[in-house]
Amino acid sequence: MTGPTFFLVKIAVSALVIAGVSELAKRMPSLGGLIAAMPLTTLLTLIWLYADTRDYQLAATFTKSVLFAIIPTIFFFIAALYLFRRGIPFVWILILSFAVFAAAAGVHQTYLPDRFR
């Protein structure tokens, strides 16, 4: 499957995974968090990337990049948890946590050697 149909399948499957996890998190936040922390996005992206390109090296390089991108992502969650505990309004938690992530990602992209990206 290729072209516009495959693109629509990718959108539908990806949306269903996200919607399913958010619904599960309403009922069972701990399990929802565990599943959300799983590399679901990475798994789907790897499947779509390989299906589109059949490029093994591209998939390997992408996987390595995801591994090292975990570092700035952790800063997002640390900031969010800290802000939730301080009772900051939700919208500000999202904005500030993403700003922390963006700063960490900027450092990551600027200073991480190419062999680790």
C-alpha positions as CSV (number, residue, x, y, z in Angstrom):
1,M,0.0,0.0,0.0
2,T,1.4,3.4,-1.0
3,G,0.4,6.9,-1.7
4,P,-2.6,8.8,-0.2
5,T,-4.4,5.6,1.0
6,F,-1.4,4.5,3.1
7,F,-1.1,8.0,4.5
8,L,-4.7,7.9,5.6
9,V,-4.1,4.5,7.2
10,K,-1.1,5.9,9.1
11,I,-3.3,8.8,10.3
12,A,-6.1,6.5,11.4
13,V,-4.0,4.0,13.2
14,S,-1.9,6.7,15.0
15,A,-5.1,8.6,16.0
16,L,-6.7,5.4,17.4
17,V,-3.6,4.6,19.5
18,I,-3.6,8.1,21.0
19,A,-7.3,8.2,21.6
20,G,-7.2,4.7,23.1
21,V,-4.5,5.6,25.5
22,S,-6.2,8.8,26.6
23,E,-9.4,6.9,27.2
24,L,-7.6,4.2,29.2
25,A,-5.8,6.9,31.3
26,K,-9.2,8.3,32.4
27,R,-10.0,4.9,34.0
28,M,-6.6,3.7,35.0
29,P,-4.1,6.5,35.1
30,S,-1.2,4.3,36.1
31,L,-1.7,1.9,33.3
32,G,-2.4,4.7,30.9
33,G,0.9,6.4,31.9
34,L,2.8,3.1,31.5
35,I,1.4,2.6,28.0
36,A,1.9,6.3,27.0
37,A,5.5,6.0,28.1
38,M,6.0,2.9,26.0
39,P,7.7,3.6,22.7
40,L,4.3,3.5,20.8
41,T,5.0,6.6,18.8
42,T,8.5,5.3,18.0
43,L,7.1,1.9,17.1
44,L,4.5,3.4,14.8
45,T,7.0,5.7,13.3
46,L,9.5,2.9,12.7
47,I,6.8,0.9,11.0
48,W,5.7,3.8,8.8
49,L,9.3,4.8,8.0
50,Y,10.4,1.4,7.1
51,A,7.3,0.7,5.1
52,D,7.8,3.9,3.2
53,T,11.5,3.6,2.5
54,R,12.6,0.0,3.2
55,D,15.8,1.8,4.4
56,Y,17.3,-0.3,7.2
57,Q,20.0,2.2,8.0
58,L,17.6,5.1,8.1
59,A,15.5,3.2,10.6
60,A,18.6,2.4,12.7
61,T,19.7,6.0,12.7
62,F,16.2,7.2,13.7
63,T,16.2,4.7,16.6
64,K,19.5,6.0,17.8
65,S,18.2,9.5,17.6
66,V,15.1,8.6,19.6
67,L,17.3,7.0,22.3
68,F,19.3,10.2,22.8
69,A,16.2,12.4,22.5
70,I,14.9,10.8,25.7
71,I,17.2,13.1,27.7
72,P,15.4,16.4,26.8
73,T,12.1,14.6,27.0
74,I,12.8,13.7,30.7
75,F,13.2,17.4,31.4
76,F,9.7,18.0,30.1
77,F,8.3,15.5,32.6
78,I,10.3,16.7,35.5
79,A,9.2,20.3,34.9
80,A,5.5,19.2,34.5
81,L,5.5,17.2,37.6
82,Y,7.1,20.0,39.6
83,L,4.6,22.5,38.2
84,F,1.6,20.2,38.9
85,R,2.8,19.9,42.5
86,R,2.9,23.7,42.8
87,G,-0.7,24.0,41.6
88,I,0.2,26.0,38.5
89,P,-2.7,26.3,36.0
90,F,-2.7,23.5,33.4
91,V,-2.2,25.6,30.3
92,W,0.9,27.2,32.0
93,I,2.2,23.7,32.9
94,L,2.1,22.8,29.2
95,I,3.6,26.0,28.0
96,L,6.4,26.0,30.6
97,S,7.2,22.3,30.4
98,F,7.4,22.6,26.7
99,A,9.7,25.6,27.0
100,V,12.0,23.5,29.3
101,F,11.9,20.7,26.7
102,A,12.7,23.2,23.9
103,A,15.7,24.6,25.8
104,A,16.9,21.0,26.6
105,A,16.4,20.0,22.9
106,G,18.3,23.1,21.8
107,V,21.2,22.1,24.0
108,H,20.9,18.5,22.8
109,Q,21.0,19.6,19.1
110,T,23.8,22.1,19.7
111,Y,26.2,20.1,21.8
112,L,25.5,16.4,21.3
113,P,28.1,15.0,18.9
114,D,26.8,13.9,15.5
115,R,27.7,10.3,16.2
116,F,25.1,10.3,19.0
117,R,22.3,11.8,16.9
